Amino acid sequence: MKCLKFFKRKLSSIPNKLSKLFYIKKASEYECDLTSFSSKYEVSLNSEFELTEFDEKSLEEMYEQNKNEIDYCHYIILKERTKLPGYHVYGIRSRNHGFYSGYCSVAEKDVKVKESTLNYEIRNENEVYFFDDYIFKKHRSRGFHKFSIYERMKIFAGKSATRAVVIIFDNNKISQSSYKTLGFSKRKTITALKLLFIKMTFCKAYHNKPR
Ligand SMILES: CC(C)(COP(=O)(O)OP(=O)(O)OC[C@H]1O[C@@H](n2cnc3c(N)ncnc32)[C@H](O)[C@@H]1OP(=O)(O)O)[C@@H](O)C(=O)NCCC(=O)NCCS
């Protein structure tokens, strides 16, 4: 019986393992000019919520609240990121009740970042890179993602970054919708292929940028 369970478990993990060895992923790079940032896109969630930068203690607090949704390895990645120069990890926090509805990250201008699935290095001279956005399931569809994007734009426009950049997988329509609403437009498509240990990445820049 135990043996059967073991083989069932092994079998069910095969598709997941295979999808890491062979894949074609399509994504797009979107940009937004921050020099003309204004409150025209203002997203407010009433004053109950704030975007607050994590330190080790507050990050642990968020992890403890949402252990069922944050994988331990990802928590450690976030924790290491809070210590790296040029990187910021933020949480969307309720001022009144202390709970977190999600988190997100930013790499400052001039920090080189590699998107590992796409095997693609974001060249962000004078651009800030928004990444690792996550809203906890029970808080979705209430505008928290748009709030987190708007707040990051405000922070980094104030720090004289000229552009904000994000990479979104082509199947992630909800995230595309959040970023487009806030003025982001597509500037490049990225296609990544992986065949065992061989990785290839193809990019195409847009001249007449579609939205
Ligand atoms: C993508 C994600 C961050 C969106 O968070 P959210 O707080 O639910 O998004 P918002 O409430 O701010 O809504 C953003 C947009 O998506 C739309 N939307 C939200 N939920 C939707 C749903 N279930 N179906 C269709 N559209 C939806 C909203 O209407 C809004 O579009 P609009 O500006 O045109 O009105 C969240 O689903 C998530 O964490 N997903 C997993 C991780 C992920 O994909 N991260 C993004 C990587 S770039």
The ligand as a Gaussian input file, in Angstrom:
#p B3LYP/6-31G(d) Opt

LIG

0 1
 C       -2.173000      39.754000     -10.434000
 C       -2.529000      40.172000      -9.012000
 C       -1.315000      40.830000      -8.359000
 C       -3.712000      41.178000      -9.073000
 O       -3.992000      41.663000      -7.787000
 P       -5.415000      42.338000      -7.401000
 O       -5.216000      43.127000      -6.152000
 O       -6.464000      41.300000      -7.390000
 O       -5.657000      43.334000      -8.642000
 P       -6.533000      44.646000      -8.621000
 O       -7.732000      44.426000      -7.717000
 O       -5.665000      45.829000      -8.350000
 O       -7.079000      44.679000     -10.106000
 C       -6.237000      44.954000     -11.169000
 C       -6.984000      44.834000     -12.479000
 O       -7.322000      43.472000     -12.757000
 C       -8.743000      43.340000     -12.863000
 N       -9.098000      42.116000     -12.139000
 C       -8.900000      41.860000     -10.842000
 N       -9.311000      40.601000     -10.554000
 C       -9.783000      40.093000     -11.714000
 C      -10.348000      38.838000     -12.075000
 N      -10.513000      37.859000     -11.176000
 N      -10.712000      38.644000     -13.356000
 C      -10.557000      39.618000     -14.292000
 N      -10.002000      40.838000     -14.007000
 C       -9.651000      41.056000     -12.735000
 C       -9.309000      44.568000     -12.169000
 O      -10.591000      44.903000     -12.687000
 C       -8.299000      45.610000     -12.522000
 O       -8.450000      46.038000     -13.883000
 P       -8.966000      47.532000     -14.264000
 O       -7.887000      48.465000     -13.868000
 O       -9.112000      47.449000     -15.743000
 O      -10.204000      47.712000     -13.480000
 C       -2.994000      38.947000      -8.140000
 O       -3.995000      38.256000      -8.836000
 C       -1.859000      37.997000      -7.798000
 O       -1.189000      38.167000      -6.780000
 N       -1.599000      36.988000      -8.666000
 C       -0.507000      36.029000      -8.489000
 C        0.870000      36.662000      -8.671000
 C        0.977000      37.487000      -9.932000
 O        0.462000      37.137000     -10.983000
 N        1.712000      38.607000      -9.821000
 C        1.925000      39.569000     -10.910000
 C        3.243000      39.315000     -11.579000
 S        3.613000      40.603000     -12.741000

